[in-house]
Amino acid sequence: MNETKKRQYARLAQQLKVLQSNLQNTTDQLEVMSRHCNDHLVGQLGKIHASWFIGGNWCFEEEMLGKNR
């Protein structure tokens, strides 16, 4: 193999290492983002369920028990 090809393959190998490193960093960032989104989503669902429960309780009190606010 001539020198030009050796240099080209060496450069390609270096670029592939950089690409692999960048892809690993991207994967790590996506995992962190996924965990944060899931935590936030679970918290939001809890708030929604709590507000439905409170709203349902108010409706029950007003309709079934005749309480007025």
CHARMM-style PDB file with segment names, atoms N, HN, CA, C and O in Angstrom:
ATOM      1  N   MET     1       0.853  -1.165   0.000  1.00  0.00      PROA
ATOM      2  CA  MET     1       0.000   0.000   0.000  1.00  0.00      PROA
ATOM      3  C   MET     1       0.906   1.237   0.000  1.00  0.00      PROA
ATOM      4  O   MET     1       1.904   1.296   0.719  1.00  0.00      PROA
ATOM      5  N   ASN     2       0.538   2.205  -0.810  1.00  0.00      PROA
ATOM      6  HN  ASN     2      -0.272   2.157  -1.394  1.00  0.00      PROA
ATOM      7  CA  ASN     2       1.383   3.397  -0.895  1.00  0.00      PROA
ATOM      8  C   ASN     2       1.116   4.358   0.267  1.00  0.00      PROA
ATOM      9  O   ASN     2       0.156   4.171   1.013  1.00  0.00      PROA
ATOM     10  N   GLU     3       1.936   5.357   0.421  1.00  0.00      PROA
ATOM     11  HN  GLU     3       2.717   5.509  -0.186  1.00  0.00      PROA
ATOM     12  CA  GLU     3       1.866   6.308   1.541  1.00  0.00      PROA
ATOM     13  C   GLU     3       0.569   7.103   1.560  1.00  0.00      PROA
ATOM     14  O   GLU     3       0.023   7.378   2.628  1.00  0.00      PROA
ATOM     15  N   THR     4       0.074   7.472   0.387  1.00  0.00      PROA
ATOM     16  HN  THR     4       0.518   7.249  -0.481  1.00  0.00      PROA
ATOM     17  CA  THR     4      -1.160   8.252   0.328  1.00  0.00      PROA
ATOM     18  C   THR     4      -2.321   7.459   0.925  1.00  0.00      PROA
ATOM     19  O   THR     4      -3.101   7.992   1.714  1.00  0.00      PROA
ATOM     20  N   LYS     5      -2.431   6.202   0.551  1.00  0.00      PROA
ATOM     21  HN  LYS     5      -1.797   5.769  -0.090  1.00  0.00      PROA
ATOM     22  CA  LYS     5      -3.500   5.366   1.086  1.00  0.00      PROA
ATOM     23  C   LYS     5      -3.336   5.178   2.595  1.00  0.00      PROA
ATOM     24  O   LYS     5      -4.329   5.196   3.321  1.00  0.00      PROA
ATOM     25  N   LYS     6      -2.119   4.999   3.078  1.00  0.00      PROA
ATOM     26  HN  LYS     6      -1.312   4.985   2.488  1.00  0.00      PROA
ATOM     27  CA  LYS     6      -1.885   4.841   4.506  1.00  0.00      PROA
ATOM     28  C   LYS     6      -2.339   6.082   5.273  1.00  0.00      PROA
ATOM     29  O   LYS     6      -2.982   5.978   6.317  1.00  0.00      PROA
ATOM     30  N   ARG     7      -1.996   7.260   4.740  1.00  0.00      PROA
ATOM     31  HN  ARG     7      -1.474   7.345   3.891  1.00  0.00      PROA
ATOM     32  CA  ARG     7      -2.423   8.509   5.387  1.00  0.00      PROA
ATOM     33  C   ARG     7      -3.945   8.646   5.373  1.00  0.00      PROA
ATOM     34  O   ARG     7      -4.549   9.066   6.360  1.00  0.00      PROA
ATOM     35  N   GLN     8      -4.558   8.287   4.238  1.00  0.00      PROA
ATOM     36  HN  GLN     8      -4.068   7.946   3.436  1.00  0.00      PROA
ATOM     37  CA  GLN     8      -6.011   8.387   4.132  1.00  0.00      PROA
ATOM     38  C   GLN     8      -6.701   7.445   5.126  1.00  0.00      PROA
ATOM     39  O   GLN     8      -7.677   7.829   5.771  1.00  0.00      PROA
ATOM     40  N   TYR     9      -6.198   6.219   5.250  1.00  0.00      PROA
ATOM     41  HN  TYR     9      -5.405   5.906   4.726  1.00  0.00      PROA
ATOM     42  CA  TYR     9      -6.787   5.275   6.194  1.00  0.00      PROA
ATOM     43  C   TYR     9      -6.550   5.703   7.636  1.00  0.00      PROA
ATOM     44  O   TYR     9      -7.417   5.517   8.490  1.00  0.00      PROA
ATOM     45  N   ALA    10      -5.403   6.266   7.908  1.00  0.00      PROA
ATOM     46  HN  ALA    10      -4.698   6.417   7.215  1.00  0.00      PROA
ATOM     47  CA  ALA    10      -5.123   6.762   9.254  1.00  0.00      PROA
ATOM     48  C   ALA    10      -6.061   7.918   9.601  1.00  0.00      PROA
ATOM     49  O   ALA    10      -6.582   7.991  10.714  1.00  0.00      PROA
ATOM     50  N   ARG    11      -6.270   8.808   8.651  1.00  0.00      PROA
ATOM     51  HN  ARG    11      -5.847   8.749   7.746  1.00  0.00      PROA
ATOM     52  CA  ARG    11      -7.201   9.934   8.862  1.00  0.00      PROA
ATOM     53  C   ARG    11      -8.624   9.429   9.041  1.00  0.00      PROA
ATOM     54  O   ARG    11      -9.357   9.920   9.899  1.00  0.00      PROA
ATOM     55  N   LEU    12      -9.018   8.451   8.234  1.00  0.00      PROA
ATOM     56  HN  LEU    12      -8.423   8.052   7.536  1.00  0.00      PROA
ATOM     57  CA  LEU    12     -10.354   7.872   8.346  1.00  0.00      PROA
ATOM     58  C   LEU    12     -10.536   7.208   9.718  1.00  0.00      PROA
ATOM     59  O   LEU    12     -11.585   7.356  10.346  1.00  0.00      PROA
ATOM     60  N   ALA    13      -9.526   6.487  10.175  1.00  0.00      PROA
ATOM     61  HN  ALA    13      -8.674   6.368   9.666  1.00  0.00      PROA
ATOM     62  CA  ALA    13      -9.597   5.844  11.489  1.00  0.00      PROA
ATOM     63  C   ALA    13      -9.751   6.883  12.593  1.00  0.00      PROA
ATOM     64  O   ALA    13     -10.519   6.686  13.535  1.00  0.00      PROA
ATOM     65  N   GLN    14      -9.021   7.988  12.477  1.00  0.00      PROA
ATOM     66  HN  GLN    14      -8.397   8.148  11.712  1.00  0.00      PROA
ATOM     67  CA  GLN    14      -9.128   9.055  13.471  1.00  0.00      PROA
ATOM     68  C   GLN    14     -10.514   9.681  13.455  1.00  0.00      PROA
ATOM     69  O   GLN    14     -11.087   9.943  14.512  1.00  0.00      PROA
ATOM     70  N   GLN    15     -11.051   9.920  12.280  1.00  0.00      PROA
ATOM     71  HN  GLN    15     -10.585   9.707  11.421  1.00  0.00      PROA
ATOM     72  CA  GLN    15     -12.381  10.508  12.165  1.00  0.00      PROA
ATOM     73  C   GLN    15     -13.449   9.561  12.707  1.00  0.00      PROA
ATOM     74  O   GLN    15     -14.420  10.016  13.313  1.00  0.00      PROA
ATOM     75  N   LEU    16     -13.291   8.265  12.504  1.00  0.00      PROA
ATOM     76  HN  LEU    16     -12.503   7.895  12.012  1.00  0.00      PROA
ATOM     77  CA  LEU    16     -14.245   7.290  13.025  1.00  0.00      PROA
ATOM     78  C   LEU    16     -14.207   7.240  14.549  1.00  0.00      PROA
ATOM     79  O   LEU    16     -15.243   7.051  15.186  1.00  0.00      PROA
ATOM     80  N   LYS    17     -13.016   7.410  15.144  1.00  0.00      PROA
ATOM     81  HN  LYS    17     -12.174   7.565  14.626  1.00  0.00      PROA
ATOM     82  CA  LYS    17     -12.918   7.467  16.604  1.00  0.00      PROA
ATOM     83  C   LYS    17     -13.645   8.690  17.142  1.00  0.00      PROA
ATOM     84  O   LYS    17     -14.350   8.610  18.148  1.00  0.00      PROA
ATOM     85  N   VAL    18     -13.472   9.829  16.465  1.00  0.00      PROA
ATOM     86  HN  VAL    18     -12.899   9.894  15.647  1.00  0.00      PROA
ATOM     87  CA  VAL    18     -14.163  11.057  16.886  1.00  0.00      PROA
ATOM     88  C   VAL    18     -15.672  10.877  16.741  1.00  0.00      PROA
ATOM     89  O   VAL    18     -16.437  11.283  17.616  1.00  0.00      PROA
ATOM     90  N   LEU    19     -16.092  10.272  15.642  1.00  0.00      PROA
ATOM     91  HN  LEU    19     -15.471   9.943  14.931  1.00  0.00      PROA
ATOM     92  CA  LEU    19     -17.517  10.017  15.428  1.00  0.00      PROA
ATOM     93  C   LEU    19     -18.068   9.109  16.520  1.00  0.00      PROA
ATOM     94  O   LEU    19     -19.145   9.372  17.055  1.00  0.00      PROA
ATOM     95  N   GLN    20     -17.352   8.055  16.854  1.00  0.00      PROA
ATOM     96  HN  GLN    20     -16.477   7.841  16.419  1.00  0.00      PROA
ATOM     97  CA  GLN    20     -17.790   7.142  17.905  1.00  0.00      PROA
ATOM     98  C   GLN    20     -17.923   7.872  19.240  1.00  0.00      PROA
ATOM     99  O   GLN    20     -18.891   7.661  19.971  1.00  0.00      PROA
ATOM    100  N   SER    21     -16.970   8.714  19.555  1.00  0.00      PROA
ATOM    101  HN  SER    21     -16.183   8.885  18.962  1.00  0.00      PROA
ATOM    102  CA  SER    21     -17.018   9.492  20.789  1.00  0.00      PROA
ATOM    103  C   SER    21     -18.221  10.437  20.796  1.00  0.00      PROA
ATOM    104  O   SER    21     -18.928  10.538  21.798  1.00  0.00      PROA
ATOM    105  N   ASN    22     -18.450  11.124  19.682  1.00  0.00      PROA
ATOM    106  HN  ASN    22     -17.875  11.042  18.868  1.00  0.00      PROA
ATOM    107  CA  ASN    22     -19.589  12.043  19.584  1.00  0.00      PROA
ATOM    108  C   ASN    22     -20.917  11.299  19.690  1.00  0.00      PROA
ATOM    109  O   ASN    22     -21.855  11.785  20.322  1.00  0.00      PROA
ATOM    110  N   LEU    23     -20.997  10.130  19.076  1.00  0.00      PROA
ATOM    111  HN  LEU    23     -20.235   9.736  18.562  1.00  0.00      PROA
ATOM    112  CA  LEU    23     -22.231   9.342  19.166  1.00  0.00      PROA
ATOM    113  C   LEU    23     -22.471   8.860  20.594  1.00  0.00      PROA
ATOM    114  O   LEU    23     -23.617   8.812  21.042  1.00  0.00      PROA
ATOM    115  N   GLN    24     -21.418   8.506  21.309  1.00  0.00      PROA
ATOM    116  HN  GLN    24     -20.487   8.545  20.945  1.00  0.00      PROA
ATOM    117  CA  GLN    24     -21.567   8.099  22.706  1.00  0.00      PROA
ATOM    118  C   GLN    24     -22.046   9.267  23.549  1.00  0.00      PROA
ATOM    119  O   GLN    24     -22.923   9.103  24.397  1.00  0.00      PROA
ATOM    120  N   ASN    25     -21.472  10.454  23.323  1.00  0.00      PROA
ATOM    121  HN  ASN    25     -20.759  10.587  22.635  1.00  0.00      PROA
ATOM    122  CA  ASN    25     -21.923  11.648  24.048  1.00  0.00      PROA
ATOM    123  C   ASN    25     -23.387  11.951  23.750  1.00  0.00      PROA
ATOM    124  O   ASN    25     -24.146  12.301  24.654  1.00  0.00      PROA
ATOM    125  N   THR    26     -23.786  11.819  22.494  1.00  0.00      PROA
ATOM    126  HN  THR    26     -23.170  11.535  21.759  1.00  0.00      PROA
ATOM    127  CA  THR    26     -25.178  12.052  22.114  1.00  0.00      PROA
ATOM    128  C   THR    26     -26.099  11.048  22.791  1.00  0.00      PROA
ATOM    129  O   THR    26     -27.167  11.412  23.283  1.00  0.00      PROA
ATOM    130  N   THR    27     -25.688   9.791  22.817  1.00  0.00      PROA
ATOM    131  HN  THR    27     -24.820   9.496  22.418  1.00  0.00      PROA
ATOM    132  CA  THR    27     -26.482   8.749  23.479  1.00  0.00      PROA
ATOM    133  C   THR    27     -26.648   9.058  24.963  1.00  0.00      PROA
ATOM    134  O   THR    27     -27.743   8.930  25.511  1.00  0.00      PROA
ATOM    135  N   ASP    28     -25.563   9.464  25.608  1.00  0.00      PROA
ATOM    136  HN  ASP    28     -24.674   9.569  25.163  1.00  0.00      PROA
ATOM    137  CA  ASP    28     -25.636   9.807  27.035  1.00  0.00      PROA
ATOM    138  C   ASP    28     -26.581  10.979  27.272  1.00  0.00      PROA
ATOM    139  O   ASP    28     -27.377  10.956  28.210  1.00  0.00      PROA
ATOM    140  N   GLN    29     -26.498  12.001  26.428  1.00  0.00      PROA
ATOM    141  HN  GLN    29     -25.851  12.020  25.665  1.00  0.00      PROA
ATOM    142  CA  GLN    29     -27.373  13.159  26.572  1.00  0.00      PROA
ATOM    143  C   GLN    29     -28.840  12.784  26.352  1.00  0.00      PROA
ATOM    144  O   GLN    29     -29.718  13.277  27.060  1.00  0.00      PROA
ATOM    145  N   LEU    30     -29.107  11.920  25.380  1.00  0.00      PROA
ATOM    146  HN  LEU    30     -28.394  11.520  24.805  1.00  0.00      PROA
ATOM    147  CA  LEU    30     -30.476  11.479  25.136  1.00  0.00      PROA
ATOM    148  C   LEU    30     -31.034  10.679  26.309  1.00  0.00      PROA
ATOM    149  O   LEU    30     -32.214  10.797  26.637  1.00  0.00      PROA
ATOM    150  N   GLU    31     -30.197   9.875  26.935  1.00  0.00      PROA
ATOM    151  HN  GLU    31     -29.238   9.779  26.668  1.00  0.00      PROA
ATOM    152  CA  GLU    31     -30.639   9.126  28.108  1.00  0.00      PROA
ATOM    153  C   GLU    31     -31.001  10.060  29.255  1.00  0.00      PROA
ATOM    154  O   GLU    31     -32.013   9.867  29.928  1.00  0.00      PROA
ATOM    155  N   VAL    32     -30.165  11.076  29.472  1.00  0.00      PROA
ATOM    156  HN  VAL    32     -29.342  11.233  28.925  1.00  0.00      PROA
ATOM    157  CA  VAL    32     -30.453  12.062  30.525  1.00  0.00      PROA
ATOM    158  C   VAL    32     -31.744  12.804  30.204  1.00  0.00      PROA
ATOM    159  O   VAL    32     -32.593  12.981  31.078  1.00  0.00      PROA
ATOM    160  N   MET    33     -31.898  13.238  28.957  1.00  0.00      PROA
ATOM    161  HN  MET    33     -31.209  13.095  28.247  1.00  0.00      PROA
ATOM    162  CA  MET    33     -33.102  13.952  28.556  1.00  0.00      PROA
ATOM    163  C   MET    33     -34.339  13.062  28.721  1.00  0.00      PROA
ATOM    164  O   MET    33     -35.387  13.532  29.164  1.00  0.00      PROA
ATOM    165  N   SER    34     -34.221  11.812  28.375  1.00  0.00      PROA
ATOM    166  HN  SER    34     -33.369  11.430  28.015  1.00  0.00      PROA
ATOM    167  CA  SER    34     -35.339  10.878  28.512  1.00  0.00      PROA
ATOM    168  C   SER    34     -35.748  10.726  29.975  1.00  0.00      PROA
ATOM    169  O   SER    34     -36.937  10.734  30.296  1.00  0.00      PROA
ATOM    170  N   ARG    35     -34.759  10.586  30.861  1.00  0.00      PROA
ATOM    171  HN  ARG    35     -33.794  10.579  30.600  1.00  0.00      PROA
ATOM    172  CA  ARG    35     -35.074  10.471  32.290  1.00  0.00      PROA
ATOM    173  C   ARG    35     -35.762  11.727  32.798  1.00  0.00      PROA
ATOM    174  O   ARG    35     -36.737  11.644  33.546  1.00  0.00      PROA
ATOM    175  N   HSD    36     -35.260  12.896  32.393  1.00  0.00      PROA
ATOM    176  HN  HSD    36     -34.469  12.963  31.786  1.00  0.00      PROA
ATOM    177  CA  HSD    36     -35.871  14.153  32.837  1.00  0.00      PROA
ATOM    178  C   HSD    36     -37.297  14.282  32.321  1.00  0.00      PROA
ATOM    179  O   HSD    36     -38.190  14.701  33.058  1.00  0.00      PROA
ATOM    180  N   CYS    37     -37.514  13.926  31.063  1.00  0.00      PROA
ATOM    181  HN  CYS    37     -36.789  13.586  30.465  1.00  0.00      PROA
ATOM    182  CA  CYS    37     -38.862  14.003  30.498  1.00  0.00      PROA
ATOM    183  C   CYS    37     -39.807  13.052  31.210  1.00  0.00      PROA
ATOM    184  O   CYS    37     -40.948  13.411  31.500  1.00  0.00      PROA
ATOM    185  N   ASN    38     -39.342  11.845  31.492  1.00  0.00      PROA
ATOM    186  HN  ASN    38     -38.415  11.554  31.256  1.00  0.00      PROA
ATOM    187  CA  ASN    38     -40.184  10.877  32.187  1.00  0.00      PROA
ATOM    188  C   ASN    38     -40.525  11.349  33.588  1.00  0.00      PROA
ATOM    189  O   ASN    38     -41.670  11.218  34.021  1.00  0.00      PROA
ATOM    190  N   ASP    39     -39.551  11.895  34.303  1.00  0.00      PROA
ATOM    191  HN  ASP    39     -38.621  12.001  33.951  1.00  0.00      PROA
ATOM    192  CA  ASP    39     -39.814  12.412  35.646  1.00  0.00      PROA
ATOM    193  C   ASP    39     -40.831  13.545  35.589  1.00  0.00      PROA
ATOM    194  O   ASP    39     -41.760  13.594  36.395  1.00  0.00      PROA
ATOM    195  N   HSD    40     -40.656  14.445  34.644  1.00  0.00      PROA
ATOM    196  HN  HSD    40     -39.901  14.405  33.989  1.00  0.00      PROA
ATOM    197  CA  HSD    40     -41.572  15.569  34.510  1.00  0.00      PROA
ATOM    198  C   HSD    40     -42.969  15.077  34.134  1.00  0.00      PROA
ATOM    199  O   HSD    40     -43.964  15.569  34.667  1.00  0.00      PROA
ATOM    200  N   LEU    41     -43.047  14.122  33.233  1.00  0.00      PROA
ATOM    201  HN  LEU    41     -42.239  13.722  32.800  1.00  0.00      PROA
ATOM    202  CA  LEU    41     -44.333  13.589  32.788  1.00  0.00      PROA
ATOM    203  C   LEU    41     -45.075  12.936  33.943  1.00  0.00      PROA
ATOM    204  O   LEU    41     -46.280  13.136  34.097  1.00  0.00      PROA
ATOM    205  N   VAL    42     -44.376  12.162  34.747  1.00  0.00      PROA
ATOM    206  HN  VAL    42     -43.397  11.999  34.622  1.00  0.00      PROA
ATOM    207  CA  VAL    42     -45.004  11.500  35.888  1.00  0.00      PROA
ATOM    208  C   VAL    42     -45.540  12.545  36.861  1.00  0.00      PROA
ATOM    209  O   VAL    42     -46.643  12.402  37.388  1.00  0.00      PROA
ATOM    210  N   GLY    43     -44.760  13.590  37.095  1.00  0.00      PROA
ATOM    211  HN  GLY    43     -43.864  13.706  36.666  1.00  0.00      PROA
ATOM    212  CA  GLY    43     -45.220  14.658  37.975  1.00  0.00      PROA
ATOM    213  C   GLY    43     -46.443  15.366  37.433  1.00  0.00      PROA
ATOM    214  O   GLY    43     -47.363  15.681  38.187  1.00  0.00      PROA
ATOM    215  N   GLN    44     -46.465  15.618  36.139  1.00  0.00      PROA
ATOM    216  HN  GLN    44     -45.718  15.361  35.526  1.00  0.00      PROA
ATOM    217  CA  GLN    44     -47.619  16.268  35.519  1.00  0.00      PROA
ATOM    218  C   GLN    44     -48.860  15.387  35.610  1.00  0.00      PROA
ATOM    219  O   GLN    44     -49.953  15.874  35.896  1.00  0.00      PROA
ATOM    220  N   LEU    45     -48.688  14.090  35.366  1.00  0.00      PROA
ATOM    221  HN  LEU    45     -47.800  13.694  35.133  1.00  0.00      PROA
ATOM    222  CA  LEU    45     -49.834  13.178  35.464  1.00  0.00      PROA
ATOM    223  C   LEU    45     -50.387  13.154  36.879  1.00  0.00      PROA
ATOM    224  O   LEU    45     -51.602  13.096  37.072  1.00  0.00      PROA
ATOM    225  N   GLY    46     -49.509  13.199  37.864  1.00  0.00      PROA
ATOM    226  HN  GLY    46     -48.522  13.246  37.707  1.00  0.00      PROA
ATOM    227  CA  GLY    46     -49.962  13.241  39.250  1.00  0.00      PROA
ATOM    228  C   GLY    46     -50.777  14.497  39.534  1.00  0.00      PROA
ATOM    229  O   GLY    46     -51.792  14.439  40.227  1.00  0.00      PROA
ATOM    230  N   LYS    47     -50.335  15.627  39.002  1.00  0.00      PROA
ATOM    231  HN  LYS    47     -49.510  15.675  38.439  1.00  0.00      PROA
ATOM    232  CA  LYS    47     -51.077  16.879  39.196  1.00  0.00      PROA
ATOM    233  C   LYS    47     -52.427  16.830  38.501  1.00  0.00      PROA
ATOM    234  O   LYS    47     -53.421  17.312  39.041  1.00  0.00      PROA
ATOM    235  N   ILE    48     -52.470  16.254  37.314  1.00  0.00      PROA
ATOM    236  HN  ILE    48     -51.662  15.862  36.874  1.00  0.00      PROA
ATOM    237  CA  ILE    48     -53.734  16.150  36.575  1.00  0.00      PROA
ATOM    238  C   ILE    48     -54.714  15.260  37.330  1.00  0.00      PROA
ATOM    239  O   ILE    48     -55.885  15.610  37.473  1.00  0.00      PROA
ATOM    240  N   HSD    49     -54.243  14.114  37.812  1.00  0.00      PROA
ATOM    241  HN  HSD    49     -53.291  13.829  37.696  1.00  0.00      PROA
ATOM    242  CA  HSD    49     -55.123  13.220  38.551  1.00  0.00      PROA
ATOM    243  C   HSD    49     -55.621  13.870  39.836  1.00  0.00      PROA
ATOM    244  O   HSD    49     -56.786  13.715  40.204  1.00  0.00      PROA
ATOM    245  N   ALA    50     -54.750  14.589  40.511  1.00  0.00      PROA
ATOM    246  HN  ALA    50     -53.804  14.715  40.213  1.00  0.00      PROA
ATOM    247  CA  ALA    50     -55.162  15.273  41.738  1.00  0.00      PROA
ATOM    248  C   ALA    50     -56.216  16.329  41.439  1.00  0.00      PROA
ATOM    249  O   ALA    50     -57.183  16.465  42.188  1.00  0.00      PROA
ATOM    250  N   SER    51     -56.041  17.078  40.351  1.00  0.00      PROA
ATOM    251  HN  SER    51     -55.255  16.967  39.742  1.00  0.00      PROA
ATOM    252  CA  SER    51     -57.032  18.109  40.022  1.00  0.00      PROA
ATOM    253  C   SER    51     -58.361  17.471  39.623  1.00  0.00      PROA
ATOM    254  O   SER    51     -59.418  18.010  39.951  1.00  0.00      PROA
ATOM    255  N   TRP    52     -58.331  16.332  38.918  1.00  0.00      PROA
ATOM    256  HN  TRP    52     -57.472  15.894  38.651  1.00  0.00      PROA
ATOM    257  CA  TRP    52     -59.581  15.622  38.594  1.00  0.00      PROA
ATOM    258  C   TRP    52     -60.274  15.138  39.863  1.00  0.00      PROA
ATOM    259  O   TRP    52     -61.496  15.235  39.982  1.00  0.00      PROA
ATOM    260  N   PHE    53     -59.505  14.624  40.798  1.00  0.00      PROA
ATOM    261  HN  PHE    53     -58.513  14.545  40.702  1.00  0.00      PROA
ATOM    262  CA  PHE    53     -60.071  14.150  42.058  1.00  0.00      PROA
ATOM    263  C   PHE    53     -60.716  15.293  42.824  1.00  0.00      PROA
ATOM    264  O   PHE    53     -61.837  15.156  43.315  1.00  0.00      PROA
ATOM    265  N   ILE    54     -60.022  16.420  42.931  1.00  0.00      PROA
ATOM    266  HN  ILE    54     -59.112  16.532  42.532  1.00  0.00      PROA
ATOM    267  CA  ILE    54     -60.571  17.567  43.657  1.00  0.00      PROA
ATOM    268  C   ILE    54     -61.822  18.095  42.955  1.00  0.00      PROA
ATOM    269  O   ILE    54     -62.829  18.387  43.600  1.00  0.00      PROA
ATOM    270  N   GLY    55     -61.748  18.215  41.619  1.00  0.00      PROA
ATOM    271  HN  GLY    55     -60.930  17.977  41.095  1.00  0.00      PROA
ATOM    272  CA  GLY    55     -62.921  18.672  40.868  1.00  0.00      PROA
ATOM    273  C   GLY    55     -64.097  17.722  41.022  1.00  0.00      PROA
ATOM    274  O   GLY    55     -65.234  18.166  41.186  1.00  0.00      PROA
ATOM    275  N   GLY    56     -63.841  16.432  40.973  1.00  0.00      PROA
ATOM    276  HN  GLY    56     -62.918  16.071  40.840  1.00  0.00      PROA
ATOM    277  CA  GLY    56     -64.905  15.442  41.163  1.00  0.00      PROA
ATOM    278  C   GLY    56     -65.494  15.526  42.555  1.00  0.00      PROA
ATOM    279  O   GLY    56     -66.705  15.388  42.731  1.00  0.00      PROA
ATOM    280  N   ASN    57     -64.646  15.751  43.542  1.00  0.00      PROA
ATOM    281  HN  ASN    57     -63.663  15.863  43.399  1.00  0.00      PROA
ATOM    282  CA  ASN    57     -65.126  15.881  44.912  1.00  0.00      PROA
ATOM    283  C   ASN    57     -66.035  17.099  45.050  1.00  0.00      PROA
ATOM    284  O   ASN    57     -67.079  17.031  45.699  1.00  0.00      PROA
ATOM    285  N   TRP    58     -65.635  18.212  44.437  1.00  0.00      PROA
ATOM    286  HN  TRP    58     -64.787  18.267  43.909  1.00  0.00      PROA
ATOM    287  CA  TRP    58     -66.474  19.413  44.497  1.00  0.00      PROA
ATOM    288  C   TRP    58     -67.827  19.157  43.832  1.00  0.00      PROA
ATOM    289  O   TRP    58     -68.867  19.535  44.371  1.00  0.00      PROA
ATOM    290  N   CYS    59     -67.812  18.526  42.678  1.00  0.00      PROA
ATOM    291  HN  CYS    59     -66.968  18.220  42.240  1.00  0.00      PROA
ATOM    292  CA  CYS    59     -69.074  18.225  41.991  1.00  0.00      PROA
ATOM    293  C   CYS    59     -69.940  17.303  42.840  1.00  0.00      PROA
ATOM    294  O   CYS    59     -71.150  17.509  42.941  1.00  0.00      PROA
ATOM    295  N   PHE    60     -69.331  16.290  43.450  1.00  0.00      PROA
ATOM    296  HN  PHE    60     -68.348  16.124  43.367  1.00  0.00      PROA
ATOM    297  CA  PHE    60     -70.078  15.380  44.309  1.00  0.00      PROA
ATOM    298  C   PHE    60     -70.711  16.138  45.462  1.00  0.00      PROA
ATOM    299  O   PHE    60     -71.888  15.941  45.768  1.00  0.00      PROA
ATOM    300  N   GLU    61     -69.938  17.001  46.103  1.00  0.00      PROA
ATOM    301  HN  GLU    61     -68.982  17.161  45.855  1.00  0.00      PROA
ATOM    302  CA  GLU    61     -70.474  17.773  47.225  1.00  0.00      PROA
ATOM    303  C   GLU    61     -71.643  18.643  46.798  1.00  0.00      PROA
ATOM    304  O   GLU    61     -72.654  18.722  47.496  1.00  0.00      PROA
ATOM    305  N   GLU    62     -71.505  19.297  45.650  1.00  0.00      PROA
ATOM    306  HN  GLU    62     -70.683  19.233  45.083  1.00  0.00      PROA
ATOM    307  CA  GLU    62     -72.551  20.200  45.187  1.00  0.00      PROA
ATOM    308  C   GLU    62     -73.787  19.443  44.718  1.00  0.00      PROA
ATOM    309  O   GLU    62     -74.906  19.819  45.065  1.00  0.00      PROA
ATOM    310  N   GLU    63     -73.606  18.397  43.946  1.00  0.00      PROA
ATOM    311  HN  GLU    63     -72.696  18.091  43.665  1.00  0.00      PROA
ATOM    312  CA  GLU    63     -74.738  17.681  43.349  1.00  0.00      PROA
ATOM    313  C   GLU    63     -75.393  16.704  44.315  1.00  0.00      PROA
ATOM    314  O   GLU    63     -76.618  16.678  44.430  1.00  0.00      PROA
ATOM    315  N   MET    64     -74.615  15.924  44.993  1.00  0.00      PROA
ATOM    316  HN  MET    64     -73.620  15.945  44.900  1.00  0.00      PROA
ATOM    317  CA  MET    64     -75.164  14.852  45.798  1.00  0.00      PROA
ATOM    318  C   MET    64     -75.493  15.298  47.233  1.00  0.00      PROA
ATOM    319  O   MET    64     -76.462  14.821  47.823  1.00  0.00      PROA
ATOM    320  N   LEU    65     -74.714  16.183  47.771  1.00  0.00      PROA
ATOM    321  HN  LEU    65     -73.927  16.571  47.291  1.00  0.00      PROA
ATOM    322  CA  LEU    65     -74.906  16.586  49.138  1.00  0.00      PROA
ATOM    323  C   LEU    65     -75.589  17.942  49.288  1.00  0.00      PROA
ATOM    324  O   LEU    65     -75.939  18.357  50.392  1.00  0.00      PROA
ATOM    325  N   GLY    66     -75.772  18.623  48.160  1.00  0.00      PROA
ATOM    326  HN  GLY    66     -75.488  18.285  47.263  1.00  0.00      PROA
ATOM    327  CA  GLY    66     -76.458  19.892  48.161  1.00  0.00      PROA
ATOM    328  C   GLY    66     -75.677  21.030  48.775  1.00  0.00      PROA
ATOM    329  O   GLY    66     -76.258  22.025  49.207  1.00  0.00      PROA
ATOM    330  N   LYS    67     -74.369  20.893  48.817  1.00  0.00      PROA
ATOM    331  HN  LYS    67     -73.896  20.084  48.466  1.00  0.00      PROA
ATOM    332  CA  LYS    67     -73.556  21.967  49.372  1.00  0.00      PROA
ATOM    333  C   LYS    67     -73.270  22.984  48.288  1.00  0.00      PROA
ATOM    334  O   LYS    67     -72.962  22.616  47.154  1.00  0.00      PROA
ATOM    335  N   ASN    68     -73.366  24.250  48.620  1.00  0.00      PROA
ATOM    336  HN  ASN    68     -73.615  24.549  49.541  1.00  0.00      PROA
ATOM    337  CA  ASN    68     -73.040  25.326  47.686  1.00  0.00      PROA
ATOM    338  C   ASN    68     -71.770  26.009  48.149  1.00  0.00      PROA
ATOM    339  O   ASN    68     -71.537  26.189  49.344  1.00  0.00      PROA
ATOM    340  N   ARG    69     -70.981  26.370  47.210  1.00  0.00      PROA
ATOM    341  HN  ARG    69     -71.170  26.223  46.239  1.00  0.00      PROA
ATOM    342  CA  ARG    69     -69.729  27.075  47.530  1.00  0.00      PROA
ATOM    343  C   ARG    69     -69.917  28.550  47.370  1.00  0.00      PROA
ATOM    344  OT1 ARG    69     -68.982  29.319  47.591  1.00  0.00      PROA
TER     345      ARG     69
END
